[in-house]
Amino acid sequence: METNNLKVEKARFEAEKAAFLAGFSSLTDFVIFTLQNKSDEIIKDNEQISLSQKDKQIFFDALANDSLPNNYLKKALQEYNSLINQ
């Protein structure tokens, strides 16, 4: 139990020092700021992973379902070729 209290006291001391060094007026302001930033980071990372998995599925579905080029793709190819062959 005493070891746990020492860890808590050390963590509090370090947090108060960090809050002071970062210019926060209170430990509470520092904790709220840090918590919000970390929360935003975790949410952003999670959403990027989800989007990446979704994009991967769309990509592989497109590969698996071989289809003929549509008119937009044909026109883009013609424009590309005309630019390259100038």
Backbone as CSV, one residue per row, in Angstrom:
resi,resn,N_x,N_y,N_z,CA_x,CA_y,CA_z,C_x,C_y,C_z
1,MET,0.825,-1.198,0.000,0.000,0.000,0.000,0.868,1.261,0.000
2,GLU,1.955,1.215,0.790,2.829,2.374,0.857,3.503,2.648,-0.482
3,THR,3.884,1.592,-1.202,4.495,1.749,-2.519,3.528,2.433,-3.471
4,ASN,2.258,2.069,-3.385,1.237,2.683,-4.223,1.118,4.174,-3.909
5,ASN,1.144,4.527,-2.628,1.056,5.937,-2.239,2.253,6.723,-2.750
6,LEU,3.442,6.108,-2.723,4.638,6.778,-3.238,4.526,7.031,-4.739
7,LYS,3.969,6.065,-5.463,3.772,6.240,-6.902,2.799,7.381,-7.182
8,VAL,1.735,7.430,-6.403,0.736,8.497,-6.580,1.358,9.849,-6.266
9,GLU,2.113,9.937,-5.182,2.753,11.195,-4.807,3.775,11.630,-5.854
10,LYS,4.543,10.685,-6.376,5.525,11.006,-7.416,4.816,11.503,-8.679
11,ALA,3.743,10.818,-9.061,2.990,11.220,-10.250,2.403,12.615,-10.059
12,ARG,1.884,12.892,-8.880,1.307,14.217,-8.604,2.388,15.290,-8.662
13,PHE,3.539,15.008,-8.045,4.640,15.964,-8.052,5.076,16.263,-9.488
14,GLU,5.241,15.221,-10.288,5.670,15.406,-11.675,4.620,16.153,-12.492
15,ALA,3.353,15.861,-12.241,2.286,16.563,-12.954,2.259,18.032,-12.564
16,GLU,2.432,18.318,-11.292,2.449,19.719,-10.848,3.653,20.455,-11.441
17,LYS,4.796,19.784,-11.497,5.992,20.387,-12.092,5.761,20.674,-13.577
18,ALA,5.203,19.689,-14.292,4.922,19.865,-15.718,3.921,20.992,-15.947
19,ALA,2.906,21.059,-15.107,1.897,22.123,-15.230,2.558,23.486,-15.044
20,PHE,3.423,23.588,-14.049,4.129,24.847,-13.798,5.018,25.216,-14.975
21,LEU,5.815,24.244,-15.448,6.737,24.502,-16.558,6.011,24.876,-17.843
22,ALA,4.819,24.326,-18.018,4.032,24.623,-19.223,3.236,25.912,-19.092
23,GLY,3.261,26.512,-17.905,2.597,27.800,-17.724,1.134,27.725,-17.339
24,PHE,0.682,26.583,-16.877,-0.714,26.467,-16.445,-0.865,27.065,-15.047
25,SER,-2.027,27.663,-14.794,-2.251,28.300,-13.500,-2.637,27.301,-12.417
26,SER,-3.058,26.107,-12.829,-3.423,25.095,-11.833,-3.199,23.697,-12.402
27,LEU,-3.090,22.759,-11.501,-2.959,21.363,-11.909,-4.219,20.915,-12.641
28,THR,-5.370,21.386,-12.199,-6.639,21.024,-12.838,-6.660,21.465,-14.298
29,ASP,-6.221,22.714,-14.557,-6.181,23.196,-15.948,-5.254,22.333,-16.801
30,PHE,-4.115,21.955,-16.242,-3.157,21.109,-16.950,-3.751,19.735,-17.237
31,VAL,-4.402,19.151,-16.241,-4.986,17.811,-16.408,-6.087,17.843,-17.463
32,ILE,-6.940,18.845,-17.423,-8.027,18.950,-18.409,-7.453,19.138,-19.813
33,PHE,-6.459,20.021,-19.946,-5.832,20.257,-21.250,-5.192,18.974,-21.782
34,THR,-4.438,18.304,-20.936,-3.749,17.079,-21.344,-4.735,15.977,-21.680
35,LEU,-5.760,15.840,-20.877,-6.787,14.824,-21.117,-7.499,15.068,-22.444
36,GLN,-7.846,16.315,-22.720,-8.535,16.638,-23.980,-7.643,16.352,-25.178
37,ASN,-6.370,16.753,-25.088,-5.451,16.507,-26.211,-5.259,15.018,-26.462
38,LYS,-5.078,14.252,-25.405,-4.884,12.806,-25.559,-6.159,12.152,-26.094
39,SER,-7.305,12.595,-25.621,-8.584,12.059,-26.110,-8.738,12.329,-27.600
40,ASP,-8.447,13.560,-28.013,-8.531,13.906,-29.436,-7.593,13.044,-30.271
41,GLU,-6.377,12.824,-29.767,-5.396,12.011,-30.482,-5.872,10.571,-30.640
42,ILE,-6.416,9.995,-29.573,-6.895,8.611,-29.621,-8.054,8.481,-30.589
43,ILE,-8.986,9.421,-30.539,-10.148,9.387,-31.439,-9.691,9.528,-32.889
44,LYS,-8.778,10.459,-33.149,-8.277,10.675,-34.516,-7.587,9.414,-35.039
45,ASP,-6.725,8.815,-34.212,-6.038,7.594,-34.631,-7.022,6.475,-34.921
46,ASN,-8.044,6.342,-34.100,-9.034,5.289,-34.280,-9.829,5.511,-35.560
47,GLU,-10.215,6.747,-35.822,-10.981,7.039,-37.028,-10.132,6.821,-38.278
48,GLN,-8.843,7.143,-38.213,-7.970,6.921,-39.365,-7.826,5.434,-39.653
49,ILE,-7.725,4.625,-38.632,-7.635,3.175,-38.814,-8.916,2.657,-39.437
50,SER,-10.060,3.133,-38.945,-11.337,2.681,-39.490,-11.479,3.069,-40.955
51,LEU,-11.106,4.281,-41.276,-11.200,4.718,-42.662,-10.244,3.918,-43.542
52,SER,-9.075,3.636,-43.031,-8.112,2.871,-43.807,-8.636,1.466,-44.097
53,GLN,-9.266,0.843,-43.121,-9.826,-0.486,-43.328,-10.974,-0.427,-44.336
54,LYS,-11.800,0.597,-44.242,-12.919,0.754,-45.178,-12.382,0.987,-46.594
55,ASP,-11.381,1.846,-46.711,-10.791,2.116,-48.017,-10.161,0.864,-48.608
56,LYS,-9.518,0.068,-47.758,-8.915,-1.176,-48.224,-9.979,-2.107,-48.795
57,GLN,-11.112,-2.194,-48.128,-12.192,-3.056,-48.602,-12.736,-2.569,-49.941
58,ILE,-12.915,-1.272,-50.080,-13.395,-0.702,-51.348,-12.398,-1.007,-52.464
59,PHE,-11.112,-0.840,-52.163,-10.069,-1.090,-53.157,-10.082,-2.545,-53.615
60,PHE,-10.116,-3.472,-52.662,-10.100,-4.888,-53.037,-11.391,-5.315,-53.734
61,ASP,-12.500,-4.720,-53.360,-13.756,-5.004,-54.065,-13.657,-4.538,-55.518
62,ALA,-13.041,-3.386,-55.724,-12.883,-2.876,-57.087,-11.988,-3.799,-57.910
63,LEU,-10.954,-4.336,-57.300,-10.079,-5.273,-58.010,-10.788,-6.584,-58.320
64,ALA,-11.571,-7.051,-57.366,-12.240,-8.343,-57.528,-13.364,-8.267,-58.560
65,ASN,-14.007,-7.126,-58.671,-15.125,-6.955,-59.597,-14.640,-6.216,-60.835
66,ASP,-13.916,-6.945,-61.681,-13.348,-6.359,-62.887,-14.470,-5.827,-63.768
67,SER,-14.374,-4.545,-64.106,-15.401,-3.957,-64.960,-14.726,-3.142,-66.070
68,LEU,-15.462,-2.854,-67.088,-14.949,-2.083,-68.209,-14.878,-0.611,-67.827
69,PRO,-13.945,0.138,-68.424,-13.848,1.565,-68.111,-15.102,2.312,-68.566
70,ASN,-15.541,3.256,-67.747,-16.711,4.051,-68.123,-16.269,5.225,-69.003
71,ASN,-17.223,6.025,-69.428,-16.939,7.136,-70.343,-15.994,8.160,-69.729
72,TYR,-16.132,8.408,-68.428,-15.247,9.369,-67.764,-13.793,8.891,-67.803
73,LEU,-13.588,7.632,-67.543,-12.237,7.080,-67.566,-11.667,7.097,-68.982
74,LYS,-12.493,6.769,-69.969,-12.038,6.806,-71.363,-11.633,8.222,-71.770
75,LYS,-12.443,9.203,-71.356,-12.144,10.595,-71.688,-10.858,11.035,-70.990
76,ALA,-10.680,10.638,-69.746,-9.465,10.986,-69.006,-8.238,10.400,-69.682
77,LEU,-8.333,9.183,-70.168,-7.230,8.550,-70.877,-6.905,9.307,-72.167
78,GLN,-7.937,9.707,-72.887,-7.713,10.466,-74.119,-7.011,11.794,-73.813
79,GLU,-7.462,12.485,-72.765,-6.838,13.757,-72.400,-5.390,13.548,-71.963
80,TYR,-5.160,12.500,-71.214,-3.801,12.186,-70.768,-2.901,11.916,-71.970
81,ASN,-3.377,11.079,-72.881,-2.591,10.736,-74.069,-2.303,11.966,-74.920
82,SER,-3.276,12.866,-75.032,-3.060,14.069,-75.847,-2.025,14.962,-75.183
83,LEU,-1.982,15.016,-73.847,-0.974,15.819,-73.160,0.415,15.202,-73.302
84,ILE,0.493,13.908,-73.226,1.773,13.198,-73.302,2.342,13.258,-74.714
85,ASN,1.486,13.187,-75.713,1.933,13.116,-77.102,2.148,14.487,-77.747
86,GLN,2.054,15.532,-77.005,2.244,16.874,-77.589,3.684,17.144,-77.920
